[in-house]
């Protein structure tokens, strides 16, 4: 038998005494309940204070984030979207991404960078060439997909370099259909606010016929020695004497935008392939324009023009693949926004 005697602690009631005196039990019970009600009141007040503190903290954080976002977007607006730094930014960017350039820069970005330089050279009479793409911002929340490209351009005459920026909006992923309305050295802004512009007309469905090419009022210039006839009759050729002006190979080599148009329209035949542009060779070029201007003006200035190109693709041991391409350049007169729309086709049984 346990002989240990349990003693009450100071201030503790004896259970036996409480059971023998019900009145005292009620008093004890009421004393027991009163602290409980006080605790609940304290707990309610405590929760209310905590909630108010959390709401105050949330409001301060929201205000801090709002100010950070305003500062961020102000910087983006000041740089026209070229200097977006997503890492560590105070907001989310659905469909927006920043990429480095360099040797691994995608071919499409390099081609678009050249388009920006081409537009600037035409407008300013310069001869800047692409040295390297530094970075680009890709915005593809919805069509058109926008490319904000920062690149290093070089002037071959002085071997000097300049940081250059250009924006290209791509309306169709499966066809050469895009516009360029910003191209400038970094830090220089135009007084004319650029606006989006695309070519609303369709390209000719067929390669022009022999009779059509013979129309000197429509086709003014010829590059090369021969011109392929209608796509349905690839054996037909047109005599160079049908054209008012005939240019030599050196002409399209000097005006490299013709070669650039060929590269872009070839790229869009299948943009997911690994293209080798060095395998392409221009055979003939015809320019169509509605403006009655000397050919030097059309070649050196930013004018509306449709370019017909016949070119070969060297397949090595597999032979040569023949292509024809039509590229139309449309220029918005106010902003000088350039839209390029083009398509390339294989000549049947050319391989």
Beta strands, then each sheet from edge to edge (+ up, - down):
strand 1: 96-100
strand 2: 128-139
strand 3: 145-155
strand 4: 160-170
strand 5: 176-185
strand 6: 219-223
strand 7: 245-247
strand 8: 280-288
strand 9: 305-314
strand 10: 320-331
strand 11: 338-346
sheet 1: 1+ 2- 3+ 4- 5+ 11- 10+ 9- 8+ 6- 7-
end
